[in-house]
């Protein structure tokens, strides 16, 4: 009898052990390390020409990443539930920063998307993605029953519209991602699909009006269909040449020719084309499989989270990563019109990688709340 009692106690103790998703940590670390290798390979030549330092872009990425990894550690120490108390504040800060960048932003390329604080630059739209995930996770967890009514679903979605307007003014692609995150999170939360028909209809009308309001936006459709006829189709064509020249197994790491100035800003949005050129179709498929493994771990965590807020945080992160990967690869392969979307953990972008790592920290913190059964 005593032996049986001890056995029961041991089983209960095992059941109370907290879970941590080491698989997620391993996948994130692998993706991040691969991203650094590809970033150096892609940017060293241009960095040497522009800054006389082949490590210029790599150093800046590492600096932002250090802050991101510090965030992962911090979030896993203090947990994630405190985010709910500040969800409204995060949304307000994101809105103010995105409005501020319209008037005080610094241009890099054709639009102003960055705020500078001394030597440091910051892209508010990247923070806006995380703010929307936290805000909507809080709203859904508080109003889960109300979201069975399509009227409430439409109302909650339009909470995000004030933020979408300043984001879309300078960065339509990021506005599409934020709208996609909101749409996806609410789609998972609500069984009434009528709301989403209305949202899609209104969104399509708004998108057409927004695109027709600026000539350069509508021109992108023609460039997408016939890139060989336009000077602005040069980047797309060079990216396709890079993909095609890679073949099955690629030219070898560091052996790309298109990165030597042929593909403009190859270290940013077009880095996947250099991956294809150097590592071939095989390497590109391996990269996509890593992203699929990452999304799979998010699904496991979301399904087993101990509270609705944590579950919807991870659902929002899942949608964000999935959308960004799909849109980036679609742009590089000319499956959709060219727009500025980075490839998570691989493209150069300090603000982007920092907030992506924060999101990974949130997902890991949610996983720590899971109990073994």
Secondary structure by P-SEA (a helix, b strand, c coil): caaaaaaaaaaaaaaabbbbcaaaaaaaaaaaaaaaaaaaaacaaaaaaaccccaaaaaaaaaaaaaaaaaaaaaaaccccccccaaaaaaaaaaaaaaaaacccccccccccccccccccccaaaaaaaaaaaaaaaaaaacccccccaaaaaaaaacaaaaaaaaacccaaaaaaaaaaaaaaaaaacccaaaaaaaaaaaaaaaaaaaaccaaaaaaaaaaacccccccaaaaaaaaaaaaaccccccccccccccccccccccccaaaaaaaaaccaaaaaaaaaaaaaaaaaaaaaaaccccaaaaaaaaaaaaaaaaaaaaaaaaaaccccccccccccccccaaaaaaaaaaaaaaaaaaaacccc
